[in-house]
Amino acid sequence: MGFFSSLFGGGAQSAATAAAAAPLALSPAEEVKRQIETTEGELHEAHDQLEHATDPGIKSSLEALVSRKTQALTDLQEKLQHLQ
């Protein structure tokens, strides 16, 4: 392939590949629901780690993380209520 054919000829294929890989656009409420699911998973994981932590420094850090994730989850749930 020459320079121009590789530059312009492959563009359509690259655009099609990028479009296929890109997720569909979500509504604001769907995006918040996705964020809630992600945050709930992170919160659950942090709780699990906290239950098994023995080092006081790590426990303290995990407690702070749980607190932040809990607040983030509350904020997201309130945001979802306003969007619905």
C-alpha positions in Angstrom: 0.0 0.0 0.0 1.2 3.5 -0.8 1.2 6.3 1.7 -2.2 7.8 0.6 -4.0 4.5 0.3 -2.9 3.6 3.8 -3.7 7.0 5.1 -7.1 7.4 3.5 -8.0 3.8 2.4 -7.8 2.4 5.9 -9.7 5.2 7.4 -13.1 3.8 6.8 -12.1 0.5 8.3 -10.6 2.2 11.3 -13.7 4.3 11.8 -15.9 1.2 11.6 -13.7 -0.6 14.1 -13.8 2.3 16.5 -17.6 2.7 16.2 -18.1 -1.0 16.9 -15.8 -0.8 19.9 -17.4 2.3 21.3 -20.3 1.8 23.7 -23.7 3.1 22.8 -24.5 6.5 24.3 -26.3 6.2 27.6 -29.0 8.5 28.9 -28.0 10.5 32.0 -30.1 8.2 34.2 -28.6 5.1 32.7 -25.1 6.5 33.2 -25.8 7.3 36.8 -27.2 3.7 37.3 -24.0 2.4 35.8 -22.0 4.5 38.2 -24.1 3.3 41.1 -23.4 -0.4 40.1 -19.7 0.3 39.9 -19.6 2.2 43.2 -21.6 -0.6 44.9 -19.1 -3.2 43.7 -16.1 -1.0 44.9 -17.8 -0.5 48.2 -18.4 -4.3 48.6 -14.8 -5.0 47.8 -13.6 -2.4 50.3 -15.8 -3.9 53.0 -14.4 -7.4 52.2 -10.8 -6.0 52.4 -11.6 -4.2 55.7 -12.9 -7.4 57.3 -9.6 -9.2 56.6 -7.2 -6.3 57.3 -5.0 -6.6 60.4 -2.7 -3.7 60.0 -4.0 -0.6 61.8 -2.8 1.8 59.0 -4.4 -0.3 56.3 -7.6 -0.6 58.3 -7.7 3.2 58.8 -7.2 3.7 55.0 -9.9 1.2 54.2 -12.4 2.8 56.7 -11.8 6.1 55.0 -12.3 4.5 51.6 -15.6 2.9 52.7 -16.7 6.3 54.0 -16.0 8.0 50.7 -17.6 5.2 48.7 -20.7 5.3 50.9 -21.0 9.1 50.5 -20.5 8.7 46.7 -23.2 6.1 46.6 -25.6 8.3 48.5 -24.8 11.2 46.2 -25.4 9.1 43.1 -28.7 7.7 44.4 -29.9 11.3 45.0 -28.8 12.3 41.6 -30.7 9.4 40.0 -33.8 10.4 41.9 -33.6 13.9 40.4 -33.1 12.5 36.9 -36.1 10.2 37.1 
